[in-house]
């Protein structure tokens, strides 16, 4: 028998799982918000594409979320899942079948109604290797994924259109993260006729069901969105127009913000200006601080001597002065003691990690047969503040006798060295560190700490592979029943505790996000540091100076 | 003349071929894998290999290079890995902005540089001369990133005369042109000074003075036209310096030209764009040199084409 959950019940159950309260999507209109107005946001880098199957950048992630919708989304400013294009869903007791009922009357920006066929088409498209989607791997649990990935099938066998407003997913294994996967940009719904019309250029002519519709794109200069008057979520969005100005250095963007020319510098406060901004009460008042699903860490290649000895790895964990590194970046982070960031379900508040203890680190090194230390290489990305952080790590290591040479390289080169088994003994992850794709503890495991990532070209740079933990992780992810979500989170905490015993990483800090906004911007602070609509939730912010 | 031009065109084509081969080889040898960047962090090894095959990046170096060259001959610069757009379209959309900046910069460097050089030559050996030459030295040596930010801070933020970066009106053009122009102005001031001093030493100058001509008439009517020509002929060579400068200046001012495009592509290892911008820049430099050399004999008959 299938277990039927209405959206409210399901959301409440999931909210319990995440330990927070929930609001129905329709209730979330801000009574203080006024409709109208236009804002300007700047970004340094070009917007590569607005195709939800492809876009995976800092700047286009939230833009895509405003143009398109998925079956699921999160309550604004939080990590609480809720149905979006879906009205409700059912999960079969075995956790392998998910059935979604779609909202009726949702229209694409071209006026056509969105149906279950569009959902199926969008998933077939994102998993098709011809699309070259960086997100194709997220759909690995859907039946038939491997055939599509290998080019043997054009369509996912596990996705069935039951009727125009009902779609069913069959999975090869119970997958507790599946609802998150249905909220990620890569699963957002696109209209087939528009994709076929523009072909590979769909990303420059995006058509979705989202709160905003695409209005103008001047390559390298400006992207403009306008309010979608037919948006299914009545009352949203508040803004009539958003102009994204591209190619603006963060330091120039800050100067323009100070002159009132722009509303949000999308790349945040440049490090060189951080102290100046925070020391000026007028500017500081317009800064919003928030957590981020991010951890900065040092990897130690567990297949290379002497890091194949757990005592050496534990010694390094005790040698690093994390407080000093946090000070070095003007306290824009909090020290970390485990892989998961504090706002992630499964984060273990009781766990204290390794203390900073030089004497004990030296003793452990001596026990491991390296009383006088050893020589090694530390790879780091060459943009500020990473070389400075690498130097701090180098000094800390020198204090226990480890002489680390710094290899300061471009991002792509560090990534390449990490993906080569004999490439890098140690890597400081700054500038490339893991920001979660979705707020679930499993997202920090598979590719960066699991056996699946410990392959050539993979992201598990410590090459740590513990088969027992892989099995435990699979077991945890098979707990789909929301009532057992506490048990699942506990299992994940246990997994990360075990990982810390083996110490393949030194978790160093969890970065905080600092967003600045103009005085006229309204809306709750958490919209400006939204953990999922990164960096800003455009659908819910508004301006206060409209009549 | 025609034989000379034909020889130079062939030389230029060979240079372009060399540039394309060297750039392609350097990017090929780079220990970064563009396919991993496209495929993302969640990709399985099969997906990665699939994409590699689709892009032809699993082929040996010379086959890849041959494919690139053959499509280049049909005007196809390839498709960007990250932006997923035609490189030709991306470059063409940004070229007008860079050309505009170049015109602005040439105007700035000529007006500032020639005026400084002229003044220094006329007041040779005085404090004015020394001050101007020190200033030109500073102009040549100052990093453009610093000059750009300094100009932005003083004229846009403090005085509010010009917009803080961006593109669109003549007012947007002034500060980036000035930043680019200051470097060139330093060179032109020094060249103009020595060229002018050279001319002022000539016999016909002494004759003009002996005839009792006014000092202004001597300088502006007789000396300046002779001194300025060889200096002007250098503009073609400037293009090479500009191509280096636009990467920095366009990034500082948010100027949507090919320099900014190149900088972003380098950061993301977007090989087709890096190749495209390099080739277009190399073409501009080769063309500029060719023009400078071809025009020089017409301006200064002492130079002969060989």
Boltz contact constraints between the chains, C-beta under 6 A:
constraints:
  - contact:
      token1: [A, 45]
      token2: [B, 264]
      max_distance: 6.0
  - contact:
      token1: [A, 46]
      token2: [B, 264]
      max_distance: 6.0
  - contact:
      token1: [A, 48]
      token2: [B, 82]
      max_distance: 6.0
  - contact:
      token1: [A, 48]
      token2: [B, 83]
      max_distance: 6.0
  - contact:
      token1: [A, 49]
      token2: [B, 84]
      max_distance: 6.0
  - contact:
      token1: [A, 56]
      token2: [B, 40]
      max_distance: 6.0
  - contact:
      token1: [A, 129]
      token2: [B, 50]
      max_distance: 6.0
  - contact:
      token1: [A, 132]
      token2: [B, 38]
      max_distance: 6.0
  - contact:
      token1: [A, 132]
      token2: [B, 51]
      max_distance: 6.0
  - contact:
      token1: [A, 134]
      token2: [B, 39]
      max_distance: 6.0
  - contact:
      token1: [A, 134]
      token2: [B, 40]
      max_distance: 6.0
  - contact:
      token1: [A, 136]
      token2: [B, 47]
      max_distance: 6.0
  - contact:
      token1: [A, 137]
      token2: [B, 42]
      max_distance: 6.0
  - contact:
      token1: [A, 137]
      token2: [B, 43]
      max_distance: 6.0
  - contact:
      token1: [A, 137]
      token2: [B, 44]
      max_distance: 6.0
  - contact:
      token1: [A, 138]
      token2: [B, 42]
      max_distance: 6.0
  - contact:
      token1: [A, 149]
      token2: [B, 47]
      max_distance: 6.0
  - contact:
      token1: [A, 203]
      token2: [B, 84]
      max_distance: 6.0
  - contact:
      token1: [A, 219]
      token2: [B, 93]
      max_distance: 6.0
  - contact:
      token1: [A, 220]
      token2: [B, 94]
      max_distance: 6.0
  - contact:
      token1: [A, 220]
      token2: [B, 256]
      max_distance: 6.0
  - contact:
      token1: [A, 221]
      token2: [B, 256]
      max_distance: 6.0
  - contact:
      token1: [A, 247]
      token2: [B, 254]
      max_distance: 6.0
  - contact:
      token1: [A, 247]
      token2: [B, 256]
      max_distance: 6.0
  - contact:
      token1: [A, 247]
      token2: [B, 260]
      max_distance: 6.0
  - contact:
      token1: [A, 248]
      token2: [B, 254]
      max_distance: 6.0
  - contact:
      token1: [A, 252]
      token2: [B, 164]
      max_distance: 6.0
  - contact:
      token1: [A, 252]
      token2: [B, 165]
      max_distance: 6.0
  - contact:
      token1: [A, 255]
      token2: [B, 157]
      max_distance: 6.0
  - contact:
      token1: [A, 255]
      token2: [B, 164]
      max_distance: 6.0
  - contact:
      token1: [A, 256]
      token2: [B, 164]
      max_distance: 6.0
  - contact:
      token1: [A, 412]
      token2: [B, 32]
      max_distance: 6.0
  - contact:
      token1: [A, 412]
      token2: [B, 269]
      max_distance: 6.0
  - contact:
      token1: [A, 413]
      token2: [B, 31]
      max_distance: 6.0
  - contact:
      token1: [A, 413]
      token2: [B, 32]
      max_distance: 6.0
  - contact:
      token1: [A, 416]
      token2: [B, 31]
      max_distance: 6.0
  - contact:
      token1: [A, 416]
      token2: [B, 32]
      max_distance: 6.0
  - contact:
      token1: [A, 416]
      token2: [B, 33]
      max_distance: 6.0
  - contact:
      token1: [A, 447]
      token2: [B, 41]
      max_distance: 6.0
  - contact:
      token1: [A, 457]
      token2: [B, 36]
      max_distance: 6.0
  - contact:
      token1: [A, 459]
      token2: [B, 41]
      max_distance: 6.0
